Amino acid sequence: MSSTEGFRADWANKDFYNQLGVKKDASAEEIKKAYRRLARANHPDSNPGDAAKHDKFKSVAEAYDVLGDPEKRAKYDEMRKLYAGGGFRGGFPGGYTNTGTAGGGGVGFDLNDLLREQASRGGGFGDLFGDLFRGGRQQPRRSQKGSDVETTATIGFNDAIEGVTISLRLTADSPCADCKGTGGKPGTKPKVCPQCEGAGFVTGSAGGAFAINETCPGCGGRQLVYDEPCPTCHGNGRGLSARTIQARIPAGVKDGQKIRLRGKGAAGENGGPAGDLFVTVKVSPHRLFGRKGDNLTIDVPVAFDELALGADIKVPTLGGAPVTLKVPAGTPNGRTFRVRGKGATKADGTKGDLLATLEVQVPAVLDAKARAAVEAYQAATAGKPLRSKLFEEA
């Protein structure tokens, strides 16, 4: 039967009157006073680290959720009476026959009578017990993961290739350091919020027959208030905290790449895990080397004769011993040589290559001997104009 959704039989076994320390015929005012007294004495903000009082506060809040509401209290009393008489021992809800009579050997009663009575008030079985066992008041806030934090870090070219550990100073929202998140002036005593009466929420209309629960504006959902607010956070319980962490930037990181560091973000709420830290890496340029994907690049100056006659040319590598390029005779200007394994570290741990591009350098000044040699070469090649094809194609 779908109308029993949310049923919690364990509530029928709990004595909420005993938990609040009041008699079953206690007045609403007596119940409220008992709750306030116990909530104040056992509230987690007033007893940090005391697990026993934290559990007591939860049980007191649970009891007041029911007994503090006249309609819920009446339904709870009715349910307790039925349970004590065996009305639910036949296997609720499957222990009821199609006629609504309790089965399984329990004390029988006509369930349809209850349904007809509730229907005459415009409700059904779910209205009769649903709000009681689902709880109409705000439940304790669940643990929540902290917010993610983003920052930017600038590292050197060599550090990007080899990997580096850097220090990051972060500023994030956190509980106020002076009041420990309570919002009250240190040394002052809290009291139950008069606006929500310690529930942590207020009920507002959503239009028509619907109502919604909203965080109490008086206490911000903390259930307690202080006559004197914390002078540091002005009563909101939040502040900014600065901390320095060590972050490992992996080898091979690229300029503009975003690194995710799990658990290094803002602290979680109510025991929840911390968020993540996202670091956008900016890489400073190098005087000699460039980068193309996982490969490093370098422009190597050469003389005309080295390309024309061939030569062995030494080329530096980043952070390693130089390598020798064997340049064949007649190599054209601008040719790129590939040196395997001398590039940046890849994601799989292997390395890219070094791409060395040869660039002929024309001397700005020639001495007499060099000029004579160049003029002799010019005379020897005078019959082979290099630009003749330009005019043929034009």
FENSULSUL-V256261 format. One record per residue. N is the residue number from 1. RES is the residue in three letters. SS is DSSP state (helix for helix, strand for strand, loop for the rest). Layout:
BEGIN
{{N	RES	SS} {N	RES	SS}}
END
This chain:
BEGIN
{{1	MET	loop} {2	SER	helix} {3	SER	helix} {4	THR	helix} {5	GLU	loop} {6	GLY	loop} {7	PHE	loop} {8	ARG	loop} {9	ALA	helix} {10	ASP	helix} {11	TRP	helix} {12	ALA	helix} {13	ASN	loop} {14	LYS	loop} {15	ASP	loop} {16	PHE	helix} {17	TYR	helix} {18	ASN	helix} {19	GLN	helix} {20	LEU	helix} {21	GLY	loop} {22	VAL	loop} {23	LYS	loop} {24	LYS	loop} {25	ASP	loop} {26	ALA	loop} {27	SER	loop} {28	ALA	helix} {29	GLU	helix} {30	GLU	helix} {31	ILE	helix} {32	LYS	helix} {33	LYS	helix} {34	ALA	helix} {35	TYR	helix} {36	ARG	helix} {37	ARG	helix} {38	LEU	helix} {39	ALA	helix} {40	ARG	helix} {41	ALA	helix} {42	ASN	helix} {43	HIS	loop} {44	PRO	loop} {45	ASP	loop} {46	SER	loop} {47	ASN	loop} {48	PRO	loop} {49	GLY	loop} {50	ASP	loop} {51	ALA	helix} {52	ALA	helix} {53	LYS	helix} {54	HIS	helix} {55	ASP	helix} {56	LYS	helix} {57	PHE	helix} {58	LYS	helix} {59	SER	helix} {60	VAL	helix} {61	ALA	helix} {62	GLU	helix} {63	ALA	helix} {64	TYR	helix} {65	ASP	helix} {66	VAL	helix} {67	LEU	helix} {68	GLY	loop} {69	ASP	loop} {70	PRO	helix} {71	GLU	helix} {72	LYS	helix} {73	ARG	helix} {74	ALA	helix} {75	LYS	helix} {76	TYR	helix} {77	ASP	helix} {78	GLU	helix} {79	MET	helix} {80	ARG	helix} {81	LYS	helix} {82	LEU	helix} {83	TYR	helix} {84	ALA	helix} {85	GLY	loop} {86	GLY	loop} {87	GLY	loop} {88	PHE	loop} {89	ARG	loop} {90	GLY	loop} {91	GLY	loop} {92	PHE	loop} {93	PRO	loop} {94	GLY	loop} {95	GLY	loop} {96	TYR	strand} {97	THR	loop} {98	ASN	loop} {99	THR	loop} {100	GLY	loop} {101	THR	strand} {102	ALA	strand} {103	GLY	loop} {104	GLY	loop} {105	GLY	loop} {106	GLY	loop} {107	VAL	loop} {108	GLY	loop} {109	PHE	loop} {110	ASP	strand} {111	LEU	helix} {112	ASN	helix} {113	ASP	helix} {114	LEU	helix} {115	LEU	helix} {116	ARG	helix} {117	GLU	helix} {118	GLN	helix} {119	ALA	helix} {120	SER	helix} {121	ARG	loop} {122	GLY	loop} {123	GLY	loop} {124	GLY	loop} {125	PHE	helix} {126	GLY	helix} {127	ASP	helix} {128	LEU	helix} {129	PHE	helix} {130	GLY	helix} {131	ASP	helix} {132	LEU	helix} {133	PHE	helix} {134	ARG	helix} {135	GLY	loop} {136	GLY	loop} {137	ARG	loop} {138	GLN	loop} {139	GLN	loop} {140	PRO	loop} {141	ARG	loop} {142	ARG	loop} {143	SER	loop} {144	GLN	strand} {145	LYS	loop} {146	GLY	loop} {147	SER	loop} {148	ASP	loop} {149	VAL	strand} {150	GLU	strand} {151	THR	strand} {152	THR	strand} {153	ALA	strand} {154	THR	strand} {155	ILE	strand} {156	GLY	loop} {157	PHE	helix} {158	ASN	helix} {159	ASP	helix} {160	ALA	helix} {161	ILE	helix} {162	GLU	helix} {163	GLY	loop} {164	VAL	strand} {165	THR	strand} {166	ILE	strand} {167	SER	strand} {168	LEU	strand} {169	ARG	strand} {170	LEU	strand} {171	THR	strand} {172	ALA	strand} {173	ASP	strand} {174	SER	strand} {175	PRO	strand} {176	CYS	loop} {177	ALA	loop} {178	ASP	loop} {179	CYS	loop} {180	LYS	loop} {181	GLY	loop} {182	THR	loop} {183	GLY	loop} {184	GLY	strand} {185	LYS	loop} {186	PRO	loop} {187	GLY	loop} {188	THR	loop} {189	LYS	loop} {190	PRO	loop} {191	LYS	strand} {192	VAL	strand} {193	CYS	loop} {194	PRO	loop} {195	GLN	loop} {196	CYS	loop} {197	GLU	loop} {198	GLY	loop} {199	ALA	loop} {200	GLY	loop} {201	PHE	strand} {202	VAL	strand} {203	THR	strand} {204	GLY	strand} {205	SER	strand} {206	ALA	strand} {207	GLY	strand} {208	GLY	loop} {209	ALA	loop} {210	PHE	strand} {211	ALA	strand} {212	ILE	strand} {213	ASN	strand} {214	GLU	strand} {215	THR	strand} {216	CYS	loop} {217	PRO	loop} {218	GLY	loop} {219	CYS	loop} {220	GLY	loop} {221	GLY	loop} {222	ARG	loop} {223	GLN	loop} {224	LEU	strand} {225	VAL	strand} {226	TYR	loop} {227	ASP	loop} {228	GLU	loop} {229	PRO	strand} {230	CYS	loop} {231	PRO	loop} {232	THR	loop} {233	CYS	loop} {234	HIS	loop} {235	GLY	loop} {236	ASN	loop} {237	GLY	loop} {238	ARG	strand} {239	GLY	strand} {240	LEU	strand} {241	SER	strand} {242	ALA	strand} {243	ARG	strand} {244	THR	strand} {245	ILE	strand} {246	GLN	strand} {247	ALA	strand} {248	ARG	strand} {249	ILE	strand} {250	PRO	loop} {251	ALA	loop} {252	GLY	loop} {253	VAL	loop} {254	LYS	loop} {255	ASP	loop} {256	GLY	loop} {257	GLN	loop} {258	LYS	strand} {259	ILE	strand} {260	ARG	strand} {261	LEU	strand} {262	ARG	loop} {263	GLY	loop} {264	LYS	loop} {265	GLY	loop} {266	ALA	loop} {267	ALA	loop} {268	GLY	loop} {269	GLU	strand} {270	ASN	loop} {271	GLY	loop} {272	GLY	loop} {273	PRO	loop} {274	ALA	loop} {275	GLY	loop} {276	ASP	loop} {277	LEU	strand} {278	PHE	strand} {279	VAL	strand} {280	THR	strand} {281	VAL	strand} {282	LYS	strand} {283	VAL	strand} {284	SER	loop} {285	PRO	loop} {286	HIS	loop} {287	ARG	loop} {288	LEU	loop} {289	PHE	loop} {290	GLY	strand} {291	ARG	strand} {292	LYS	strand} {293	GLY	loop} {294	ASP	loop} {295	ASN	strand} {296	LEU	strand} {297	THR	strand} {298	ILE	strand} {299	ASP	strand} {300	VAL	strand} {301	PRO	strand} {302	VAL	strand} {303	ALA	loop} {304	PHE	helix} {305	ASP	helix} {306	GLU	helix} {307	LEU	helix} {308	ALA	helix} {309	LEU	helix} {310	GLY	loop} {311	ALA	strand} {312	ASP	strand} {313	ILE	strand} {314	LYS	strand} {315	VAL	strand} {316	PRO	strand} {317	THR	strand} {318	LEU	loop} {319	GLY	loop} {320	GLY	strand} {321	ALA	strand} {322	PRO	strand} {323	VAL	strand} {324	THR	strand} {325	LEU	strand} {326	LYS	strand} {327	VAL	strand} {328	PRO	loop} {329	ALA	loop} {330	GLY	loop} {331	THR	loop} {332	PRO	loop} {333	ASN	loop} {334	GLY	loop} {335	ARG	loop} {336	THR	strand} {337	PHE	strand} {338	ARG	strand} {339	VAL	strand} {340	ARG	loop} {341	GLY	loop} {342	LYS	loop} {343	GLY	loop} {344	ALA	loop} {345	THR	strand} {346	LYS	loop} {347	ALA	loop} {348	ASP	loop} {349	GLY	loop} {350	THR	loop} {351	LYS	strand} {352	GLY	loop} {353	ASP	loop} {354	LEU	strand} {355	LEU	strand} {356	ALA	strand} {357	THR	strand} {358	LEU	strand} {359	GLU	strand} {360	VAL	strand} {361	GLN	loop} {362	VAL	loop} {363	PRO	loop} {364	ALA	loop} {365	VAL	loop} {366	LEU	loop} {367	ASP	loop} {368	ALA	helix} {369	LYS	helix} {370	ALA	helix} {371	ARG	helix} {372	ALA	helix} {373	ALA	helix} {374	VAL	helix} {375	GLU	helix} {376	ALA	helix} {377	TYR	helix} {378	GLN	helix} {379	ALA	helix} {380	ALA	helix} {381	THR	loop} {382	ALA	loop} {383	GLY	loop} {384	LYS	loop} {385	PRO	loop} {386	LEU	loop} {387	ARG	loop} {388	SER	helix} {389	LYS	helix} {390	LEU	helix} {391	PHE	helix} {392	GLU	helix} {393	GLU	helix} {394	ALA	loop}}
END
